[in-house]
């Protein structure tokens, strides 16, 4: 039986080479989400993209992982993601932009 619930998705767009206290900013975001017990977080590295500087980042895939665009995607309730977003001000003032939107989560079967 499929289960559907209304949740939210927080997507943080940043450069893969953005650092926070000598470690990748995307890793810091994932670790903070894990410590707060959010439902899930994933990092996706892009092959091509551009941002505020309007420079298109395109290169060999092996180099893009370190220098190209990436997105951290988190899913949880809208209230929890709003609260989590406030804890990211220190990272987002230097790196990236965040987008929060409502989503429907579909699950099949039982949740482990």
HELIX and SHEET records of a PDB file:
HELIX    1   1 UNK A   25  UNK A   36  1                                  12    
HELIX    2   2 UNK A   61  UNK A   67  1                                   7    
HELIX    3   3 UNK A   78  UNK A   86  1                                   9    
HELIX    4   4 UNK A   89  UNK A   92  1                                   4    
SHEET    1   A 4 UNK A  40  UNK A  45  0                                        
SHEET    2   A 4 UNK A  69  UNK A  76 -1                                        
SHEET    3   A 4 UNK A   2  UNK A  15 -1                                        
SHEET    4   A 4 UNK A  97  UNK A 108 -1                                        
SHEET    1   B 2 UNK A  19  UNK A  20  0                                        
SHEET    2   B 2 UNK A  23  UNK A  24 -1                                        
SHEET    1   C 2 UNK A  48  UNK A  49  0                                        
SHEET    2   C 2 UNK A  57  UNK A  58 -1                                        
END                                                                             
